[in-house]
Amino acid sequence: MKYVIGIDIGTSAVKSVLVSGEGKVVCEHSEGYPLYNPKPGWSEQNPDDWAERTIVSLRRLMDKSGAKPSEVEGLSFSGQMHGLVLVDGAGKVLRPAILWNDTRTASQCRKIEQTLGSKLLDIARNRALEGFTLPKILWVQEHEPEILSQAEHFLLPKDYVRYRLTGSFAMDYSDAAGTLMLNVAGKTWSPEILQAFDLPMSLCPKLVESSEQTGTMLPDVAEAAGLLPSTKVFAGGADNACGAIGAGILGEGKTMCSIGTSGVVLSYESRKDINPQGKMHFFNHGEENAFYVMGVTLAAGHSLSWFKDTFAKNLSFDGLLEGIEEVTAGSGGLLFTPYISGERTPHPDADIRGSFIGMDSGHTLKHFARSVMEGITFSLRESIDIIRQSGKEITEVTAIGGGAQNETWLQMQADIFNAAIVKLESEQGPAMGAAMLAAYGCGWFSSLAECAEQFIRPAKTYAPNKEQVEVYSELFSVYQDVYAQTRGLNERLAAYRK
């Protein structure tokens, strides 16, 4: 028997999956770690927590599965994007990691825009948003210059963990694309961007393909993890790129919708000259010389969990959603906008806030729950429409994440997107994508697409209902009016937020 391991470095936990040569997930194990919020808007973690819990996760994965260390040929990574890790020449972490959901860098984003102007979208293909890495480096440069002066390299979360396992520094293109320092089409660090902010090129680690081997396990780490020092370690990719690989988004027209805490619509793109002008993200894929466009709803699943925790705390999610299929499309004239954490696509607006519109005394908890789900899906439809407007035909969407766990929601996506929705047989998300990169890197397959044919199997397809499509199309036009008509109100209310 032969295996590979996929490791996903998430925001709340590391997840490891052991996958066989047939693509079966034989075993999985997760280990949590803390998140720190030392000031309002700040979000930090200790990079050593990621590394130490990863090693523990690997050891427990091997113990639980009973697999022999000699049967594990390789491992690879998926990781939360954008998080800044600064290390000195000895690889020592210089300060806590600043994460993707940290919002302290608004002024640095404006500085980037003012300094680079249109060159930012021409080179990095993405707007300057608080979550990205360059604004975080500039924040350290401004507020902690003594820290930056000691830094030999900046790394992203999975890259630091991989360094701890192998002793080598590297970063793959899919994760580097989320730093605002990469020439995305040219696949090189941008001297023009770095020089504009007095950042040395040496701060950037070497760039590699996601499937490239970056080393083997350090002997002491291998022993602690229950693996052999000869275990091959591959670069891995950004969580969204790995999620795309794990969902089989490996060809023109392939599209996925992932609903977790945030929501993502991602579509494969082979053309490197595409420039969405900041309407959507444009990143390098984990597949060599491929790209993807991506739209983000900041509070997708988070909107539903917020609603449950606030208004139905004693109910489980299954209890909250029980009977929503009996509520007609449009939730009895009740409309929800999921802007409770601001919005990203198509409105990069940190100040907009959510709303329920159309409430009356006849609405029940089920109307509200369905309305929240519809509002989340309408927000994701905006990303689908932007991709379609670029000339792509989207007739099928693979659903992953929490939004793929409820049949009513899957049908709702089919009707709102007007596309067939595919649910996978075994959906492991980014961890599966990382395992597939290891399998491909080990030479098990001639391409990631061939690997996907073996590893990924559809379970069920939900076809759009013509009548529901028409209803939702009309409601969607109302949804699209809400942002403009509530923006001014939210600006006036901002002073009262505590």
C-alpha positions as a printed NumPy array, in Angstrom:
array([[  0.   ,   0.   ,   0.   ],
       [  1.199,   3.535,  -0.738],
       [ -0.041,   6.816,   0.693],
       [  0.365,  10.578,   0.542],
       [ -0.57 ,  13.124,   3.203],
       [ -2.301,  16.454,   2.698],
       [ -1.906,  19.082,   5.426],
       [ -4.192,  22.125,   5.611],
       [ -2.987,  24.97 ,   7.859],
       [ -6.274,  26.683,   8.692],
       [ -7.091,  29.644,  10.907],
       [ -8.429,  27.568,  13.786],
       [ -6.766,  24.175,  13.262],
       [ -4.409,  22.07 ,  11.185],
       [ -6.019,  19.136,   9.381],
       [ -4.039,  16.166,   8.085],
       [ -5.462,  13.524,   5.741],
       [ -3.912,  10.208,   4.741],
       [ -4.891,   9.312,   1.168],
       [ -4.32 ,   6.023,  -0.638],
       [ -3.191,   5.541,  -4.21 ],
       [ -6.858,   5.07 ,  -5.178],
       [ -7.766,   8.468,  -3.771],
       [ -9.516,   7.155,  -0.665],
       [ -9.199,   9.14 ,   2.554],
       [ -8.024,   6.439,   4.946],
       [ -7.676,   8.613,   8.03 ],
       [ -7.765,  12.249,   9.115],
       [ -6.855,  14.184,  12.233],
       [ -7.14 ,  17.815,  13.33 ],
       [ -5.327,  19.777,  16.018],
       [ -6.46 ,  23.244,  17.113],
       [ -4.444,  26.287,  18.127],
       [ -5.322,  29.692,  19.568],
       [ -6.109,  32.936,  17.778],
       [ -5.108,  36.211,  19.444],
       [ -6.84 ,  39.599,  19.16 ],
       [ -4.61 ,  41.926,  21.21 ],
       [ -6.365,  45.054,  19.871],
       [ -9.632,  45.692,  18.017],
       [ -9.18 ,  44.684,  14.383],
       [ -5.967,  42.779,  15.086],
       [ -5.761,  39.041,  14.367],
       [ -2.547,  37.16 ,  15.16 ],
       [ -1.209,  33.67 ,  15.749],
       [  2.044,  32.147,  16.936],
       [  3.662,  30.409,  13.934],
       [  5.306,  27.89 ,  16.23 ],
       [  1.818,  26.744,  17.262],
       [  1.132,  25.835,  13.622],
       [  4.36 ,  23.859,  13.346],
       [  4.084,  22.045,  16.669],
       [  0.423,  21.092,  16.2  ],
       [  1.184,  19.917,  12.651],
       [  3.803,  17.521,  13.961],
       [  1.362,  16.273,  16.618],
       [ -1.351,  15.909,  13.966],
       [  0.953,  13.832,  11.77 ],
       [  1.951,  11.569,  14.665],
       [ -1.672,  10.953,  15.652],
       [ -2.675,  10.431,  12.023],
       [ -0.041,   7.725,  11.678],
       [ -0.943,   6.142,  15.024],
       [ -4.695,   6.103,  14.266],
       [ -4.324,   4.774,  10.731],
       [ -1.787,   2.057,  11.47 ],
       [  0.011,   2.934,   8.227],
       [  3.7  ,   2.12 ,   8.08 ],
       [  6.045,   5.129,   7.753],
       [  7.667,   3.469,   4.728],
       [  4.284,   3.48 ,   2.947],
       [  4.011,   7.295,   3.031],
       [  5.803,   8.541,  -0.07 ],
       [  5.219,  12.267,   0.292],
       [  3.244,  15.117,   1.8  ],
       [  2.218,  18.598,   0.799],
       [  0.422,  21.625,   2.172],
       [ -2.496,  23.953,   1.839],
       [ -2.492,  27.112,   3.902],
       [ -4.458,  30.171,   4.932],
       [ -3.401,  32.965,   2.587],
       [ -1.771,  36.358,   3.127],
       [ -0.579,  35.864,   6.751],
       [  2.763,  37.585,   7.434],
       [  5.539,  35.615,   9.125],
       [  8.9  ,  37.379,   9.536],
       [ 11.996,  35.275,  10.309],
       [ 15.653,  36.135,  10.874],
       [ 18.635,  34.439,   9.249],
       [ 18.396,  31.515,  11.659],
       [ 14.713,  30.999,  10.846],
       [ 13.559,  32.409,  14.196],
       [ 10.134,  34.065,  14.214],
       [ 10.491,  37.785,  14.986],
       [  6.883,  38.639,  15.885],
       [  3.436,  36.994,  15.906],
       [  1.982,  36.316,  12.463],
       [ -0.473,  38.952,  11.19 ],
       [ -3.365,  37.043,   9.628],
       [ -5.576,  37.401,   6.56 ],
       [ -8.498,  38.715,   8.641],
       [ -6.484,  41.461,  10.38 ],
       [ -7.795,  44.923,   9.465],
       [ -5.178,  47.279,  10.922],
       [ -3.65 ,  48.23 ,   7.548],
       [ -6.174,  50.62 ,   5.962],
       [ -3.69 ,  53.505,   5.775],
       [ -1.026,  51.248,   4.27 ],
       [ -3.497,  50.17 ,   1.566],
       [ -4.122,  53.796,   0.654],
       [ -0.345,  54.376,   0.516],
       [  0.031,  51.456,  -1.907],
       [ -2.731,  52.837,  -4.148],
       [ -1.301,  56.358,  -4.129],
       [  2.253,  55.173,  -4.801],
       [  1.568,  52.614,  -7.529],
       [ -1.653,  53.852,  -9.103],
       [ -2.739,  51.713, -12.044],
       [  0.543,  49.765, -11.984],
       [ -0.766,  47.736,  -9.032],
       [ -3.542,  46.132, -11.089],
       [ -1.243,  45.787, -14.103],
       [  1.422,  43.892, -12.128],
       [ -0.237,  42.275,  -9.083],
       [ -3.715,  42.049, -10.721],
       [ -5.411,  42.68 ,  -7.348],
       [ -6.52 ,  45.65 ,  -5.299],
       [ -4.737,  46.722,  -2.125],
       [ -6.922,  45.171,   0.572],
       [ -6.247,  44.953,   4.305],
       [ -6.002,  41.158,   4.169],
       [ -3.06 ,  41.054,   1.759],
       [  0.587,  40.707,   2.786],
       [  2.292,  43.846,   1.449],
       [  0.145,  46.195,   3.598],
       [  1.165,  44.129,   6.633],
       [  4.873,  44.481,   5.794],
       [  4.417,  48.235,   5.404],
       [  2.658,  48.361,   8.781],
       [  5.67 ,  46.665,  10.4  ],
       [  7.98 ,  48.993,   8.466],
       [  6.135,  51.986,   9.933],
       [  5.416,  50.798,  13.472],
       [  8.116,  48.185,  14.192],
       [ 11.099,  49.147,  11.982],
       [ 13.523,  47.359,  14.292],
       [ 11.667,  44.094,  13.608],
       [ 11.749,  44.509,   9.846],
       [ 15.443,  45.347,   9.92 ],
       [ 16.14 ,  41.928,  11.469],
       [ 14.048,  40.028,   8.933],
       [ 15.838,  37.761,   6.473],
       [ 12.644,  36.508,   4.8  ],
       [  8.926,  36.929,   4.938],
       [  6.924,  33.704,   4.715],
       [  3.283,  32.709,   4.52 ],
       [  1.778,  30.299,   7.085],
       [  2.245,  26.984,   5.266],
       [  5.727,  28.037,   4.126],
       [  6.848,  28.506,   7.713],
       [  5.485,  25.08 ,   8.69 ],
       [  7.21 ,  23.505,   5.692],
       [ 10.46 ,  25.237,   6.708],
       [ 10.143,  23.738,  10.187],
       [  9.702,  20.276,   8.646],
       [ 12.48 ,  20.536,   6.037],
       [ 14.811,  23.398,   6.955],
       [ 14.382,  25.084,   3.546],
       [ 12.691,  28.346,   2.562],
       [ 10.408,  28.569,  -0.48 ],
       [  7.037,  29.917,  -1.59 ],
       [  4.773,  28.688,  -4.374],
       [  3.194,  30.956,  -6.97 ],
       [ -0.432,  30.474,  -5.881],
       [  0.306,  31.777,  -2.382],
       [  2.781,  34.425,  -3.574],
       [  0.007,  35.839,  -5.791],
       [ -1.817,  36.936,  -2.625],
       [  1.064,  39.112,  -1.375],
       [  0.68 ,  42.045,  -3.846],
       [  4.412,  41.682,  -4.557],
       [  4.245,  39.111,  -7.349],
       [  4.087,  39.835, -11.055],
       [  1.247,  37.339, -11.437],
       [  1.473,  36.866, -15.204],
       [  5.285,  36.903, -15.254],
       [  5.636,  34.61 , -12.207],
       [  8.439,  36.684, -10.658],
       [  8.743,  38.975,  -7.665],
       [  8.165,  42.538,  -8.858],
       [ 11.249,  44.777,  -8.507],
       [  9.063,  47.781,  -9.296],
       [  6.691,  47.142,  -6.375],
       [  9.456,  46.241,  -3.931],
       [ 11.602,  49.26 ,  -4.835],
       [  8.619,  51.593,  -4.483],
       [  8.523,  50.753,  -0.762],
       [ 12.262,  50.327,  -0.108],
       [ 11.956,  46.58 ,   0.367],
       [ 14.947,  44.411,  -0.592],
       [ 14.429,  41.563,  -3.066],
       [ 16.245,  39.319,  -0.574],
       [ 13.215,  39.574,   1.729],
       [ 11.309,  37.349,  -0.704],
       [ 11.921,  33.576,  -0.644],
       [ 12.602,  31.63 ,  -3.823],
       [  9.549,  30.828,  -5.934],
       [  8.582,  27.245,  -6.82 ],
       [  5.708,  25.336,  -8.407],
       [  3.101,  23.915,  -6.02 ],
       [  4.006,  20.343,  -7.002],
       [  7.767,  20.92 ,  -6.716],
       [  9.719,  18.968,  -4.093],
       [ 11.351,  21.364,  -1.634],
       [ 13.132,  18.811,   0.535],
       [ 12.672,  15.857,   2.824],
       [ 11.851,  15.612,   6.512],
       [ 14.453,  16.692,   9.057],
       [ 15.436,  13.548,  11.038],
       [ 14.252,  14.764,  14.459],
       [ 10.971,  16.106,  13.018],
       [ 10.364,  12.884,  11.093],
       [ 10.805,  10.848,  14.261],
       [  8.397,  13.075,  16.208],
       [  5.841,  12.902,  13.376],
       [  6.047,   9.124,  12.974],
       [  7.473,   9.392,   9.449],
       [ 10.792,   8.643,   7.743],
       [ 13.449,  11.293,   7.   ],
       [ 13.214,  10.224,   3.351],
       [  9.547,  11.334,   3.107],
       [  9.286,  13.771,   0.193],
       [  7.918,  17.227,   0.977],
       [  6.271,  19.29 ,  -1.771],
       [  5.627,  23.022,  -1.818],
       [  1.824,  23.013,  -1.713],
       [ -0.461,  25.946,  -2.378],
       [ -2.832,  28.586,  -1.113],
       [ -5.988,  27.215,   0.477],
       [ -8.226,  28.396,  -2.364],
       [ -5.903,  26.986,  -5.023],
       [ -5.779,  23.661,  -3.176],
       [ -9.526,  23.742,  -2.68 ],
       [ -9.848,  24.138,  -6.449],
       [ -7.545,  21.174,  -7.068],
       [ -9.441,  19.091,  -4.516],
       [-12.705,  19.923,  -6.306],
       [-11.313,  19.097,  -9.747],
       [-11.24 ,  22.704, -11.03 ],
       [ -8.511,  21.856, -13.532],
       [ -9.799,  22.886, -16.936],
       [-11.338,  25.766, -18.868],
       [-14.862,  26.567, -17.677],
       [-14.518,  24.571, -14.456],
       [-16.005,  26.538, -11.551],
       [-16.555,  25.919,  -7.854],
       [-18.522,  27.535,  -5.052],
       [-17.135,  27.09 ,  -1.565],
       [-19.232,  28.202,   1.394],
       [-17.344,  28.233,   4.664],
       [-16.93 ,  31.147,   7.068],
       [-16.422,  33.204,   3.945],
       [-17.738,  32.27 ,   0.511],
       [-15.706,  31.833,  -2.654],
       [-16.602,  31.495,  -6.317],
       [-13.543,  30.356,  -8.252],
       [-13.151,  29.647, -11.957],
       [-10.207,  28.153, -13.838],
       [ -8.442,  30.481, -16.258],
       [ -5.738,  29.58 , -18.784],
       [ -5.23 ,  33.116, -20.122],
       [ -2.554,  35.142, -18.333],
       [ -3.565,  38.418, -19.974],
       [ -6.891,  38.585, -18.106],
       [ -7.15 ,  41.665, -15.865],
       [-10.454,  41.921, -13.935],
       [ -9.446,  45.482, -12.905],
       [ -9.993,  44.685,  -9.252],
       [-13.59 ,  43.471,  -9.656],
       [-12.379,  39.979,  -8.734],
       [ -9.119,  38.439,  -7.573],
       [ -6.771,  37.016, -10.198],
       [ -4.274,  34.494,  -8.826],
       [ -1.896,  31.795,  -9.996],
       [ -3.353,  28.284,  -9.773],
       [ -1.656,  25.328,  -8.1  ],
       [ -1.47 ,  23.778, -11.569],
       [  1.584,  24.936, -13.495],
       [  1.02 ,  27.915, -15.823],
       [ -2.671,  28.188, -14.973],
       [ -4.625,  30.878, -13.131],
       [ -8.026,  31.442, -11.552],
       [-10.427,  34.303, -11.022],
       [-12.118,  34.45 ,  -7.649],
       [-14.871,  36.419,  -5.995],
       [-15.319,  36.534,  -2.213],
       [-18.284,  37.014,   0.106],
       [-16.726,  37.888,   3.453],
       [-19.568,  36.621,   5.653],
       [-21.102,  33.608,   3.921],
       [-21.403,  30.738,   6.375],
       [-20.58 ,  33.279,   9.071],
       [-23.888,  35.029,   8.339],
       [-25.783,  31.819,   9.02 ],
       [-23.804,  30.983,  12.174],
       [-24.251,  34.578,  13.405],
       [-27.996,  34.313,  12.813],
       [-28.232,  30.99 ,  14.659],
       [-26.104,  32.142,  17.596],
       [-28.05 ,  35.39 ,  17.915],
       [-31.633,  34.267,  17.343],
       [-31.699,  30.471,  17.731],
       [-28.828,  29.655,  20.062],
       [-30.48 ,  26.519,  21.459],
       [-31.033,  24.966,  18.042],
       [-28.563,  22.894,  16.047],
       [-27.957,  23.883,  12.433],
       [-30.128,  20.957,  11.354],
       [-32.863,  22.191,  13.684],
       [-32.569,  25.739,  12.384],
       [-32.881,  24.608,   8.759],
       [-35.613,  22.025,   9.34 ],
       [-38.6  ,  22.849,   7.152],
       [-36.987,  25.647,   5.109],
       [-37.859,  23.741,   1.931],
       [-41.505,  24.504,   2.746],
       [-40.839,  28.254,   2.534],
       [-41.255,  29.54 ,  -1.013],
       [-38.456,  31.209,  -2.978],
       [-38.097,  34.78 ,  -1.805],
       [-38.857,  33.905,   1.83 ],
       [-42.235,  35.607,   1.733],
       [-40.819,  38.939,   0.573],
       [-37.955,  38.962,   3.087],
       [-34.49 ,  39.835,   1.746],
       [-31.131,  39.609,   3.555],
       [-27.817,  41.137,   2.523],
       [-24.799,  39.344,   4.081],
       [-22.68 ,  42.447,   4.646],
       [-22.272,  41.888,   8.388],
       [-18.456,  41.997,   8.05 ],
       [-18.355,  44.409,   5.113],
       [-18.157,  43.069,   1.57 ],
       [-15.447,  42.084,  -0.932],
       [-17.003,  41.198,  -4.325],
       [-18.22 ,  43.159,  -6.197],
       [-18.118,  45.9  ,  -3.569],
       [-14.738,  46.149,  -1.784],
       [-16.328,  48.046,   1.094],
       [-15.292,  47.55 ,   4.714],
       [-18.015,  49.902,   6.003],
       [-21.182,  48.503,   4.41 ],
       [-23.384,  46.496,   6.785],
       [-26.082,  43.891,   6.356],
       [-29.834,  44.257,   6.447],
       [-33.147,  42.436,   6.502],
       [-35.619,  44.179,   4.206],
       [-39.328,  43.452,   3.932],
       [-40.012,  42.112,   7.452],
       [-43.608,  41.715,   8.532],
       [-45.453,  40.018,  11.364],
       [-46.151,  36.936,   9.288],
       [-42.473,  35.988,   8.988],
       [-41.237,  33.134,  11.163],
       [-37.791,  31.834,  12.069],
       [-37.841,  29.624,   8.954],
       [-38.461,  32.645,   6.696],
       [-35.479,  34.397,   8.248],
       [-33.229,  31.32 ,   7.998],
       [-34.107,  30.808,   4.333],
       [-33.651,  34.519,   3.664],
       [-30.119,  34.382,   5.103],
       [-29.266,  31.448,   2.822],
       [-30.749,  33.225,  -0.198],
       [-28.849,  36.431,   0.575],
       [-25.543,  34.561,   0.834],
       [-26.234,  32.832,  -2.475],
       [-27.245,  36.099,  -4.177],
       [-23.919,  37.585,  -3.088],
       [-22.078,  34.637,  -4.644],
       [-24.206,  35.002,  -7.802],
       [-22.635,  38.439,  -8.266],
       [-19.258,  36.733,  -8.693],
       [-20.754,  34.168, -11.072],
       [-22.148,  37.015, -13.206],
       [-18.796,  38.845, -13.376],
       [-17.147,  35.663, -14.668],
       [-19.909,  35.183, -17.238],
       [-19.546,  38.792, -18.369],
       [-15.866,  38.081, -19.132],
       [-17.026,  35.664, -21.827],
       [-17.008,  32.397, -19.893],
       [-19.93 ,  29.99 , -20.049],
       [-20.794,  28.522, -16.653],
       [-23.253,  25.649, -16.869],
       [-21.937,  23.553, -13.962],
       [-20.583,  24.477, -10.525],
       [-18.959,  22.132,  -7.994],
       [-20.154,  22.885,  -4.455],
       [-17.887,  22.354,  -1.461],
       [-17.874,  23.437,   2.18 ],
       [-20.834,  23.934,   4.485],
       [-23.057,  25.01 ,   1.609],
       [-22.751,  21.519,   0.143],
       [-24.175,  19.818,   3.234],
       [-27.831,  20.833,   2.883],
       [-29.93 ,  19.602,  -0.051],
       [-32.229,  22.623,  -0.042],
       [-29.239,  24.948,  -0.204],
       [-27.704,  22.948,  -3.07 ],
       [-30.937,  23.235,  -5.061],
       [-31.104,  26.933,  -4.168],
       [-27.619,  27.426,  -5.621],
       [-28.683,  25.652,  -8.829],
       [-31.706,  27.93 ,  -9.153],
       [-29.964,  31.205,  -8.271],
       [-26.84 ,  30.477, -10.369],
       [-28.903,  28.894, -13.18 ],
       [-26.317,  26.116, -13.385],
       [-26.122,  22.451, -12.458],
       [-24.622,  22.014,  -8.971],
       [-22.361,  19.007,  -8.389],
       [-21.896,  17.553,  -4.906],
       [-18.803,  15.376,  -4.437],
       [-18.76 ,  11.892,  -2.937],
       [-15.954,  12.669,  -0.473],
       [-15.258,  16.348,  -0.012],
       [-12.06 ,  17.095,   1.876],
       [-11.444,  20.553,   0.424],
       [ -7.948,  22.047,   0.501],
       [ -6.429,  19.079,   2.381],
       [ -7.367,  16.802,  -0.536],
       [ -5.861,  19.29 ,  -2.97 ],
       [ -2.623,  19.211,  -0.973],
       [ -2.63 ,  15.4  ,  -1.058],
       [ -3.165,  15.492,  -4.818],
       [ -0.153,  17.8  ,  -5.223],
       [  1.911,  15.249,  -3.296],
       [  0.585,  12.369,  -5.41 ],
       [  1.381,  14.219,  -8.623],
       [  4.772,  15.298,  -7.274],
       [  5.579,  11.687,  -6.415],
       [  4.964,  10.749, -10.042],
       [  1.797,   8.716,  -9.485],
       [  0.068,  10.592, -12.316],
       [  1.14 ,  12.418, -15.457],
       [ -0.99 ,  15.467, -14.588],
       [ -3.185,  16.876, -11.842],
       [ -6.176,  16.376, -14.144],
       [ -5.375,  12.656, -14.362],
       [ -5.058,  12.57 , -10.579],
       [ -8.478,  14.249, -10.275],
       [-10.067,  11.516, -12.394],
       [ -8.855,   8.954,  -9.846],
       [ -9.327,  10.928,  -6.622],
       [-12.543,  12.922,  -7.187],
       [-15.968,  11.363,  -7.68 ],
       [-19.297,  13.227,  -8.046],
       [-22.125,  11.982,  -5.827],
       [-25.168,  13.927,  -7.037],
       [-26.099,  16.721,  -9.432],
       [-28.825,  19.313,  -8.802],
       [-30.361,  20.749, -11.99 ],
       [-31.852,  24.259, -12.033],
       [-35.643,  24.473, -11.907],
       [-36.802,  26.788, -14.708],
       [-39.651,  28.364, -12.73 ],
       [-37.442,  28.955,  -9.682],
       [-34.704,  30.398, -11.893],
       [-37.146,  33.043, -13.133],
       [-38.32 ,  33.919,  -9.61 ],
       [-34.789,  34.226,  -8.319],
       [-33.702,  36.287, -11.322],
       [-36.324,  38.892, -10.422],
       [-35.38 ,  38.82 ,  -6.741],
       [-31.693,  39.122,  -7.613],
       [-32.326,  42.453,  -9.338],
       [-33.915,  43.698,  -6.09 ],
       [-30.919,  42.364,  -4.103],
       [-28.523,  44.265,  -6.353],
       [-30.327,  47.541,  -5.594],
       [-29.878,  47.191,  -1.829],
       [-26.167,  48.035,  -1.684],
       [-26.491,  51.453,  -3.331],
       [-29.651,  52.325,  -1.413],
       [-28.23 ,  51.439,   2.027],
       [-24.639,  52.622,   1.627],
       [-25.368,  56.2  ,   2.685],
       [-27.448,  55.021,   5.633],
       [-24.615,  52.81 ,   6.835],
       [-22.115,  55.647,   6.552],
       [-24.362,  57.74 ,   8.806],
       [-24.736,  54.852,  11.273],
       [-20.992,  54.163,  11.424],
       [-20.467,  56.773,  14.144],
       [-22.749,  54.803,  16.487],
       [-20.922,  51.463,  16.192],
       [-19.144,  50.497,  19.349]])
